[in-house]
């Protein structure tokens, strides 16, 4: 090993690299809050590894996406665990990068000389939100489909460019194969490459400029009042050099804490993934307009706020508030030139942070209270008006002459008592219209497409059939096997 190290050192100058990266002095009094960036990076690596494995089994097409997820969870060794880790890792990554952003803001570390690194951090935060939005559609279940439909509709309310944004996101006017392909490409190609590039630049600047010191070291009577004062650069360099006069080094003083927090974050993600996994709802059904989608918890504050404003203001709130927040973050280091960094001595910053976090927490709590407990739709719920109409048509068309439902009916066709556990309403709608498309000329099922029945009547029957889920009990879970020709 010694000979190998000497051989590499002669060619790569490893000693100088080690001295520059690991042996460099760091400011005194660094806290555990300074580990949030490294923890975020560790979770990103977990997401990258699990995402690569998941992508190996995933089929980005509406006909096979849902089936590939089911295959991954049921047939692939530890597939369900991997998907659970990836799902909870996305929430952990959002929490950590948000906490890191708040820490930098609270300590005034976005000010001279770290304005560029702050802008890179804002870009990283936006990319993480992009990961959350694009990854949402990939399972192609009900929640994924309808939540993405709502999200792209919100983008469509952007003045001037809304229509073009919807066309860009969806690849057309409706959600379909083009939409899924685009979201998949962004989620596994464009966004990871962009994030990795910005992370590399972010780390390079941290090494070049050093870790930001605690605010108290820079808030003293010698400091000029503004960071754009020509005297401030000299003051900062002198004070920062003095702050590194102790014996603290990046390794092991900082990296030791980083490793502990990063390992703890990974362990928590693995435990959550193993215990709670990742939910998978019934497959996407574009005809089920009664489904009420709800976004992930980190989008719930905006979702709840939209419910509290008049319809005429929804576009303004949905697009205006996120845009205003991003612009405020981007412009922060340029319009806040006061040299004071401690949050308690910056009343405007303290009030703004309190209002944003407090308001978001209130809206999040309100949305979660309204949600109530999740009850599977197949457990003892009454039929909707459309399903009742479908039951009446099922009886009037003498469907029971060929199909049994709960022991009553004929034996010429399959038993439909639990068909809702195996087939979605969209599949059954297509099958009732033209069974020969699925089973060829050998099928004994007659076609009921127009003019035999209208599209509305077929949809009502399909909705009724999707409610047939056998016995009643929370242990019954759907196992869809939809295959469209």
TORBAVEX-344821 format. One record per residue (C-alpha): residue in one letter; x, y, z; residue number from 1. Coordinates in steps of 0.1 Angstrom, whole numbers, plus 5000, padded with zeros to 4 digits. Each point is the difference from the previous one (the first is absolute). Example, Ala and Ser with C-alpha at 12.3 -4.5 7.8 and 13.67 -1.06 7.14 Angstrom:
! residues 2
{"a", {5123, 4955, 5078}, 1}
{"s", {5014, 5034, 4993}, 2}
//
This chain:
! residues 485
{"x", {5000, 5000, 5000}, 1}
{"x", {5029, 5023, 5007}, 2}
{"x", {5015, 4994, 4966}, 3}
{"x", {4966, 5006, 4984}, 4}
{"x", {4995, 5033, 5018}, 5}
{"x", {5035, 5012, 4991}, 6}
{"x", {4994, 4990, 4963}, 7}
{"x", {4966, 5019, 5000}, 8}
{"x", {5015, 5029, 5019}, 9}
{"x", {5028, 5005, 4975}, 10}
{"x", {4974, 5003, 4972}, 11}
{"x", {4970, 5016, 5017}, 12}
{"x", {5016, 5020, 5029}, 13}
{"x", {4977, 4984, 5026}, 14}
{"x", {5018, 5016, 5029}, 15}
{"x", {4993, 5035, 4988}, 16}
{"x", {4964, 4989, 4993}, 17}
{"x", {4996, 4986, 5035}, 18}
{"x", {5015, 5032, 5015}, 19}
{"x", {4977, 5022, 4980}, 20}
{"x", {4968, 4981, 5006}, 21}
{"x", {5003, 4982, 5034}, 22}
{"x", {5027, 5018, 5019}, 23}
{"x", {4988, 5035, 4994}, 24}
{"x", {4991, 5022, 5030}, 25}
{"x", {4964, 5008, 5007}, 26}
{"x", {4984, 5027, 5022}, 27}
{"x", {4995, 4994, 5037}, 28}
{"x", {4966, 4993, 5016}, 29}
{"x", {4984, 4982, 4970}, 30}
{"x", {4968, 4983, 5011}, 31}
{"x", {4981, 4968, 4990}, 32}
{"x", {4978, 5022, 4978}, 33}
{"x", {5030, 5003, 4976}, 34}
{"x", {4995, 4963, 4992}, 35}
{"x", {4967, 5004, 4981}, 36}
{"x", {5017, 5005, 4966}, 37}
{"x", {5020, 4968, 5003}, 38}
{"x", {4969, 4981, 5012}, 39}
{"x", {4981, 5012, 4969}, 40}
{"x", {5029, 4989, 4978}, 41}
{"x", {4999, 4965, 5016}, 42}
{"x", {4962, 4997, 4994}, 43}
{"x", {5006, 5011, 4964}, 44}
{"x", {5024, 4971, 4996}, 45}
{"x", {4974, 4976, 5014}, 46}
{"x", {4974, 5013, 4976}, 47}
{"x", {5025, 4997, 4971}, 48}
{"x", {5008, 4963, 5008}, 49}
{"x", {4964, 4989, 5007}, 50}
{"x", {4988, 5020, 4970}, 51}
{"x", {5024, 4982, 4977}, 52}
{"x", {4988, 4966, 5012}, 53}
{"x", {4964, 5010, 4997}, 54}
{"x", {5005, 5013, 4965}, 55}
{"x", {5014, 4966, 4990}, 56}
{"x", {4966, 4984, 5005}, 57}
{"x", {4978, 5030, 4990}, 58}
{"x", {4982, 5002, 4967}, 59}
{"x", {4991, 5037, 4992}, 60}
{"x", {4968, 4994, 4980}, 61}
{"x", {4963, 5003, 5012}, 62}
{"x", {4994, 4963, 4990}, 63}
{"x", {5028, 4986, 5021}, 64}
{"x", {5011, 5025, 5026}, 65}
{"x", {4975, 4989, 5027}, 66}
{"x", {5007, 4963, 4993}, 67}
{"x", {5038, 5006, 5002}, 68}
{"x", {4996, 5016, 5035}, 69}
{"x", {4979, 4970, 5011}, 70}
{"x", {5025, 4976, 4987}, 71}
{"x", {5028, 5019, 5018}, 72}
{"x", {4982, 4998, 5033}, 73}
{"x", {4988, 4964, 4998}, 74}
{"x", {5027, 4981, 4980}, 75}
{"x", {5033, 5019, 5004}, 76}
{"x", {5020, 4992, 5031}, 77}
{"x", {4997, 5030, 5024}, 78}
{"x", {4982, 5019, 4972}, 79}
{"x", {4973, 5012, 5024}, 80}
{"x", {5027, 5012, 5025}, 81}
{"x", {5020, 5018, 4973}, 82}
{"x", {4968, 5019, 4988}, 83}
{"x", {4992, 5008, 5037}, 84}
{"x", {5035, 5014, 5005}, 85}
{"x", {4998, 5021, 4968}, 86}
{"x", {4966, 5013, 5010}, 87}
{"x", {5010, 5010, 5035}, 88}
{"x", {5033, 5012, 4988}, 89}
{"x", {4982, 5026, 4979}, 90}
{"x", {4983, 5014, 5031}, 91}
{"x", {5033, 5000, 5019}, 92}
{"x", {5018, 5018, 4973}, 93}
{"x", {4974, 5027, 4999}, 94}
{"x", {5001, 5004, 5038}, 95}
{"x", {5038, 5001, 5002}, 96}
{"x", {5005, 5024, 4971}, 97}
{"x", {4973, 5023, 5014}, 98}
{"x", {5016, 4999, 5034}, 99}
{"x", {5034, 5007, 4985}, 100}
{"x", {4986, 5030, 4981}, 101}
{"x", {4984, 5013, 5033}, 102}
{"x", {5033, 4995, 5018}, 103}
{"x", {5019, 5020, 4974}, 104}
{"x", {4973, 5028, 5001}, 105}
{"x", {4999, 5001, 5038}, 106}
{"x", {5038, 5004, 5003}, 107}
{"x", {5003, 5025, 4972}, 108}
{"x", {5023, 4978, 4981}, 109}
{"x", {4986, 5011, 4966}, 110}
{"x", {5018, 5033, 5004}, 111}
{"x", {5035, 5010, 4988}, 112}
{"x", {5019, 4980, 4987}, 113}
{"x", {4975, 4972, 4996}, 114}
{"x", {4973, 5016, 4977}, 115}
{"x", {5007, 4976, 4971}, 116}
{"x", {4999, 4969, 5022}, 117}
{"x", {4967, 5012, 5014}, 118}
{"x", {4986, 5003, 4964}, 119}
{"x", {5013, 4964, 4993}, 120}
{"x", {4982, 4988, 5032}, 121}
{"x", {4967, 5016, 4988}, 122}
{"x", {5005, 4982, 4967}, 123}
{"x", {5005, 4967, 5018}, 124}
{"x", {4968, 5006, 5020}, 125}
{"x", {4981, 5006, 4968}, 126}
{"x", {5014, 4968, 4984}, 127}
{"x", {4989, 4980, 5031}, 128}
{"x", {4965, 5013, 4996}, 129}
{"x", {5002, 4990, 4963}, 130}
{"x", {5010, 4965, 5010}, 131}
{"x", {4970, 4997, 5023}, 132}
{"x", {4976, 5012, 4972}, 133}
{"x", {5014, 4979, 4972}, 134}
{"x", {5003, 4968, 5021}, 135}
{"x", {4964, 5003, 5011}, 136}
{"x", {4986, 4988, 4966}, 137}
{"x", {5022, 4970, 4995}, 138}
{"x", {4980, 4974, 5019}, 139}
{"x", {4970, 5008, 4977}, 140}
{"x", {4974, 4993, 5027}, 141}
{"x", {4970, 5021, 5008}, 142}
{"x", {5018, 5024, 5023}, 143}
{"x", {5029, 5005, 4976}, 144}
{"x", {4977, 5006, 4970}, 145}
{"x", {4976, 5025, 5015}, 146}
{"x", {5025, 5018, 5022}, 147}
{"x", {5021, 5006, 4969}, 148}
{"x", {4969, 5011, 4980}, 149}
{"x", {4994, 5026, 5027}, 150}
{"x", {5036, 5011, 5001}, 151}
{"x", {5003, 5005, 4963}, 152}
{"x", {4967, 5018, 5000}, 153}
{"x", {5014, 5024, 5026}, 154}
{"x", {5030, 5006, 4977}, 155}
{"x", {4975, 5008, 4972}, 156}
{"x", {4987, 5029, 5020}, 157}
{"x", {5033, 5019, 4996}, 158}
{"x", {4992, 5032, 4981}, 159}
{"x", {5013, 5001, 4964}, 160}
{"x", {5018, 4967, 5000}, 161}
{"x", {4976, 4977, 5017}, 162}
{"x", {4989, 4982, 4969}, 163}
{"x", {5036, 4994, 4989}, 164}
{"x", {5010, 4988, 5034}, 165}
{"x", {4972, 4974, 5000}, 166}
{"x", {5009, 4988, 4965}, 167}
{"x", {5037, 4998, 5011}, 168}
{"x", {4992, 4980, 5031}, 169}
{"x", {4973, 4977, 4986}, 170}
{"x", {5013, 4996, 4964}, 171}
{"x", {4965, 5008, 4988}, 172}
{"x", {4967, 5011, 5013}, 173}
{"x", {4993, 4970, 5022}, 174}
{"x", {5021, 4978, 5024}, 175}
{"x", {5012, 4969, 4982}, 176}
{"x", {5030, 4981, 4987}, 177}
{"x", {5018, 5032, 4990}, 178}
{"x", {4995, 5015, 5035}, 179}
{"x", {5013, 4969, 5018}, 180}
{"x", {5031, 4998, 4977}, 181}
{"x", {5008, 5036, 5006}, 182}
{"x", {4996, 4998, 5037}, 183}
{"x", {5021, 4968, 5001}, 184}
{"x", {5028, 5017, 4979}, 185}
{"x", {5001, 5030, 5023}, 186}
{"x", {4999, 4979, 5031}, 187}
{"x", {5028, 4976, 4991}, 188}
{"x", {5021, 5020, 4976}, 189}
{"x", {4998, 5038, 4999}, 190}
{"x", {4993, 5007, 5037}, 191}
{"x", {5027, 4976, 5014}, 192}
{"x", {5026, 5014, 4976}, 193}
{"x", {4991, 5036, 5009}, 194}
{"x", {5000, 4992, 5037}, 195}
{"x", {5034, 4983, 4999}, 196}
{"x", {5015, 5029, 4981}, 197}
{"x", {4987, 5026, 5025}, 198}
{"x", {5010, 4978, 5029}, 199}
{"x", {5036, 4998, 4987}, 200}
{"x", {5002, 5037, 4995}, 201}
{"x", {4984, 5006, 5034}, 202}
{"x", {5026, 4978, 5017}, 203}
{"x", {5029, 5016, 4981}, 204}
{"x", {4989, 5035, 5012}, 205}
{"x", {4997, 4987, 5036}, 206}
{"x", {5036, 4987, 4998}, 207}
{"x", {5012, 5032, 4983}, 208}
{"x", {4982, 5025, 5024}, 209}
{"x", {5000, 4978, 5031}, 210}
{"x", {4971, 4992, 5023}, 211}
{"x", {4980, 5031, 5011}, 212}
{"x", {5008, 5009, 5036}, 213}
{"x", {4975, 5006, 5028}, 214}
{"x", {4983, 5035, 4997}, 215}
{"x", {5014, 5011, 5033}, 216}
{"x", {5036, 4999, 4987}, 217}
{"x", {4991, 5026, 4973}, 218}
{"x", {4975, 5022, 5019}, 219}
{"x", {5024, 5022, 5020}, 220}
{"x", {5006, 5037, 5003}, 221}
{"x", {5028, 5000, 4974}, 222}
{"x", {4977, 4988, 4972}, 223}
{"x", {4989, 5026, 4974}, 224}
{"x", {4962, 5004, 4998}, 225}
{"x", {4997, 4987, 4965}, 226}
{"x", {5016, 4971, 4981}, 227}
{"x", {5004, 5022, 4969}, 228}
{"x", {5022, 5024, 5020}, 229}
{"x", {5035, 4999, 4985}, 230}
{"x", {5014, 4993, 5034}, 231}
{"x", {4979, 4969, 5007}, 232}
{"x", {5021, 4976, 4979}, 233}
{"x", {5031, 5007, 5020}, 234}
{"x", {4981, 4998, 5033}, 235}
{"x", {4984, 4967, 4990}, 236}
{"x", {5033, 4984, 4989}, 237}
{"x", {5017, 5011, 5032}, 238}
{"x", {4972, 4988, 5023}, 239}
{"x", {4996, 4967, 4981}, 240}
{"x", {5037, 4992, 5002}, 241}
{"x", {4999, 5007, 5038}, 242}
{"x", {4970, 4977, 5003}, 243}
{"x", {5021, 4971, 4986}, 244}
{"x", {5029, 5005, 5024}, 245}
{"x", {4989, 4971, 5022}, 246}
{"x", {5009, 4963, 4996}, 247}
{"x", {4968, 4990, 4982}, 248}
{"x", {5004, 4982, 4967}, 249}
{"x", {4975, 4989, 4974}, 250}
{"x", {5011, 4964, 5008}, 251}
{"x", {4990, 4988, 5025}, 252}
{"x", {4983, 5029, 5017}, 253}
{"x", {4974, 5007, 4973}, 254}
{"x", {4999, 4968, 4980}, 255}
{"x", {4995, 4980, 5032}, 256}
{"x", {4968, 5018, 5007}, 257}
{"x", {4990, 4999, 4964}, 258}
{"x", {5004, 4962, 4999}, 259}
{"x", {4979, 4995, 5032}, 260}
{"x", {4971, 5021, 4987}, 261}
{"x", {5001, 4986, 4965}, 262}
{"x", {5001, 4964, 5013}, 263}
{"x", {4971, 5008, 5023}, 264}
{"x", {4979, 5015, 4971}, 265}
{"x", {5006, 4969, 4979}, 266}
{"x", {4991, 4976, 5028}, 267}
{"x", {4967, 5019, 5006}, 268}
{"x", {4992, 4999, 4963}, 269}
{"x", {5006, 4962, 4999}, 270}
{"x", {4979, 4994, 5030}, 271}
{"x", {4971, 5021, 4987}, 272}
{"x", {5003, 4982, 4966}, 273}
{"x", {4999, 4966, 5017}, 274}
{"x", {4971, 5008, 5023}, 275}
{"x", {4977, 5021, 4979}, 276}
{"x", {5012, 4993, 4964}, 277}
{"x", {4986, 5020, 4971}, 278}
{"x", {4962, 5000, 4993}, 279}
{"x", {4987, 4990, 4966}, 280}
{"x", {4964, 5009, 4992}, 281}
{"x", {4978, 4984, 4972}, 282}
{"x", {5013, 5007, 4965}, 283}
{"x", {4994, 5033, 4983}, 284}
{"x", {4964, 5003, 4987}, 285}
{"x", {4996, 5032, 4979}, 286}
{"x", {4962, 4994, 5000}, 287}
{"x", {4997, 5001, 5038}, 288}
{"x", {4993, 5037, 5004}, 289}
{"x", {4987, 4994, 5035}, 290}
{"x", {5035, 4994, 5014}, 291}
{"x", {5012, 5028, 5022}, 292}
{"x", {5039, 5003, 4998}, 293}
{"x", {5021, 5012, 5028}, 294}
{"x", {5037, 5009, 4996}, 295}
{"x", {5029, 4989, 5021}, 296}
{"x", {5002, 5017, 5034}, 297}
{"x", {5026, 5026, 4990}, 298}
{"x", {4976, 5014, 4974}, 299}
{"x", {4970, 4999, 5024}, 300}
{"x", {5004, 5036, 5013}, 301}
{"x", {4996, 5014, 4965}, 302}
{"x", {4972, 4975, 4993}, 303}
{"x", {4982, 5011, 5031}, 304}
{"x", {5005, 5037, 4993}, 305}
{"x", {4983, 4996, 4966}, 306}
{"x", {4969, 4987, 5017}, 307}
{"x", {4998, 5031, 5021}, 308}
{"x", {5001, 5026, 4972}, 309}
{"x", {4972, 5009, 4975}, 310}
{"x", {5002, 4982, 4967}, 311}
{"x", {5009, 5032, 4982}, 312}
{"x", {5032, 5002, 5020}, 313}
{"x", {5011, 4964, 4997}, 314}
{"x", {5024, 5007, 4971}, 315}
{"x", {5015, 5029, 5018}, 316}
{"x", {5006, 4980, 5032}, 317}
{"x", {5011, 4967, 4982}, 318}
{"x", {5026, 5017, 4978}, 319}
{"x", {5006, 5033, 5017}, 320}
{"x", {5010, 4988, 5035}, 321}
{"x", {5026, 4974, 4990}, 322}
{"x", {5014, 5024, 4974}, 323}
{"x", {5002, 5028, 5025}, 324}
{"x", {5018, 4978, 5026}, 325}
{"x", {5026, 4988, 4974}, 326}
{"x", {5006, 5036, 4989}, 327}
{"x", {5004, 5011, 5036}, 328}
{"x", {5025, 4973, 5007}, 329}
{"x", {5020, 5008, 4968}, 330}
{"x", {5000, 5038, 5008}, 331}
{"x", {5007, 4996, 5037}, 332}
{"x", {5038, 5004, 5000}, 333}
{"x", {4998, 5030, 4977}, 334}
{"x", {4975, 5021, 5019}, 335}
{"x", {5010, 4990, 5035}, 336}
{"x", {5035, 5016, 5003}, 337}
{"x", {4999, 5007, 5037}, 338}
{"x", {5030, 4984, 5016}, 339}
{"x", {4981, 4987, 5031}, 340}
{"x", {4996, 4962, 4998}, 341}
{"x", {4984, 4989, 5032}, 342}
{"x", {4963, 4993, 4995}, 343}
{"x", {4989, 5015, 5033}, 344}
{"x", {5015, 5033, 4988}, 345}
{"x", {4982, 4999, 4966}, 346}
{"x", {4964, 5006, 5010}, 347}
{"x", {4987, 5000, 4964}, 348}
{"x", {5016, 4967, 4993}, 349}
{"x", {4988, 4985, 5032}, 350}
{"x", {4964, 5011, 4994}, 351}
{"x", {5000, 4988, 4964}, 352}
{"x", {5014, 4966, 5009}, 353}
{"x", {4975, 4996, 5029}, 354}
{"x", {4970, 5010, 4978}, 355}
{"x", {5010, 4976, 4972}, 356}
{"x", {5007, 4970, 5022}, 357}
{"x", {4971, 5007, 5023}, 358}
{"x", {4976, 5005, 4971}, 359}
{"x", {5012, 4969, 4982}, 360}
{"x", {4997, 4979, 5032}, 361}
{"x", {4965, 5013, 5006}, 362}
{"x", {4989, 4992, 4964}, 363}
{"x", {5017, 4966, 5002}, 364}
{"x", {4983, 4991, 5032}, 365}
{"x", {4966, 5012, 4987}, 366}
{"x", {5004, 4979, 4969}, 367}
{"x", {5009, 4969, 5019}, 368}
{"x", {4971, 5004, 5025}, 369}
{"x", {4976, 5003, 4971}, 370}
{"x", {5013, 4969, 4984}, 371}
{"x", {4990, 4978, 5029}, 372}
{"x", {5007, 4962, 5002}, 373}
{"x", {5005, 4982, 4967}, 374}
{"x", {4972, 4975, 4994}, 375}
{"x", {5004, 4976, 4971}, 376}
{"x", {4972, 5007, 4975}, 377}
{"x", {4990, 4963, 4998}, 378}
{"x", {4992, 4998, 5037}, 379}
{"x", {4962, 5005, 5005}, 380}
{"x", {4995, 5033, 4982}, 381}
{"x", {4967, 5008, 4983}, 382}
{"x", {4997, 5000, 4962}, 383}
{"x", {5002, 5033, 4982}, 384}
{"x", {4972, 5011, 4978}, 385}
{"x", {5020, 4989, 4969}, 386}
{"x", {5006, 4966, 5015}, 387}
{"x", {4963, 4996, 5009}, 388}
{"x", {4991, 5009, 4964}, 389}
{"x", {5025, 4974, 4988}, 390}
{"x", {4985, 4973, 5023}, 391}
{"x", {4966, 5008, 4985}, 392}
{"x", {5014, 4996, 4965}, 393}
{"x", {5017, 4968, 5010}, 394}
{"x", {4967, 4986, 5010}, 395}
{"x", {4980, 5014, 4971}, 396}
{"x", {5025, 4987, 4974}, 397}
{"x", {4996, 4965, 5015}, 398}
{"x", {5038, 4998, 5007}, 399}
{"x", {4992, 4977, 5029}, 400}
{"x", {4989, 4974, 4975}, 401}
{"x", {5037, 4993, 4993}, 402}
{"x", {5019, 5013, 5030}, 403}
{"x", {4996, 4992, 5037}, 404}
{"x", {5002, 5028, 5027}, 405}
{"x", {5001, 4987, 5035}, 406}
{"x", {4986, 4966, 4991}, 407}
{"x", {4971, 5012, 4978}, 408}
{"x", {5001, 4998, 4962}, 409}
{"x", {5011, 4977, 4972}, 410}
{"x", {5031, 4980, 4993}, 411}
{"x", {5007, 5009, 4964}, 412}
{"x", {5024, 5028, 5009}, 413}
{"x", {5025, 5008, 5027}, 414}
{"x", {4989, 5006, 5036}, 415}
{"x", {5000, 5037, 5006}, 416}
{"x", {4997, 5000, 5038}, 417}
{"x", {5035, 5014, 5004}, 418}
{"x", {5008, 5013, 4965}, 419}
{"x", {5007, 5035, 5015}, 420}
{"x", {5031, 4985, 5017}, 421}
{"x", {5014, 4988, 4967}, 422}
{"x", {4990, 5025, 4973}, 423}
{"x", {4997, 5038, 5000}, 424}
{"x", {4969, 5018, 4988}, 425}
{"x", {5019, 5013, 4970}, 426}
{"x", {5009, 4965, 4989}, 427}
{"x", {4964, 4987, 5005}, 428}
{"x", {4987, 5030, 4980}, 429}
{"x", {5022, 4991, 4970}, 430}
{"x", {4991, 4963, 5003}, 431}
{"x", {4963, 5005, 5001}, 432}
{"x", {5002, 5022, 4969}, 433}
{"x", {5019, 4975, 4979}, 434}
{"x", {5010, 4966, 5017}, 435}
{"x", {5014, 4988, 4967}, 436}
{"x", {5029, 5024, 5003}, 437}
{"x", {5011, 4981, 5031}, 438}
{"x", {4992, 4964, 4992}, 439}
{"x", {4996, 5000, 4962}, 440}
{"x", {4972, 4983, 4981}, 441}
{"x", {4997, 4972, 5025}, 442}
{"x", {4984, 5021, 5027}, 443}
{"x", {4964, 4992, 5009}, 444}
{"x", {4994, 5034, 5015}, 445}
{"x", {4980, 5023, 4976}, 446}
{"x", {5011, 5035, 4994}, 447}
{"x", {4980, 5027, 5017}, 448}
{"x", {5015, 5030, 4984}, 449}
{"x", {4978, 5027, 4984}, 450}
{"x", {4973, 4997, 4988}, 451}
{"x", {4993, 4970, 5024}, 452}
{"x", {5009, 5022, 5030}, 453}
{"x", {5012, 5035, 5002}, 454}
{"x", {5035, 5009, 5014}, 455}
{"x", {4983, 5014, 5031}, 456}
{"x", {4981, 4968, 5006}, 457}
{"x", {5031, 4978, 4995}, 458}
{"x", {5019, 5022, 5024}, 459}
{"x", {4973, 4996, 5026}, 460}
{"x", {5001, 4962, 4997}, 461}
{"x", {5038, 5001, 5002}, 462}
{"x", {4998, 5022, 5032}, 463}
{"x", {4976, 4975, 5016}, 464}
{"x", {5022, 4970, 4991}, 465}
{"x", {5030, 5018, 5015}, 466}
{"x", {4981, 5001, 5033}, 467}
{"x", {4997, 4962, 5001}, 468}
{"x", {5028, 4990, 5023}, 469}
{"x", {4989, 4968, 5015}, 470}
{"x", {4997, 4998, 5038}, 471}
{"x", {5003, 5030, 5023}, 472}
{"x", {5031, 5006, 5021}, 473}
{"x", {5031, 5022, 5002}, 474}
{"x", {5022, 4970, 4992}, 475}
{"x", {4987, 4998, 4964}, 476}
{"x", {5024, 5018, 4976}, 477}
{"x", {4996, 5005, 4963}, 478}
{"x", {5022, 4979, 4977}, 479}
{"x", {4995, 5016, 4966}, 480}
{"x", {5010, 4981, 4968}, 481}
{"x", {4989, 5024, 4974}, 482}
{"x", {5014, 4994, 4965}, 483}
{"x", {4988, 5022, 4972}, 484}
{"x", {5003, 4989, 4964}, 485}
//
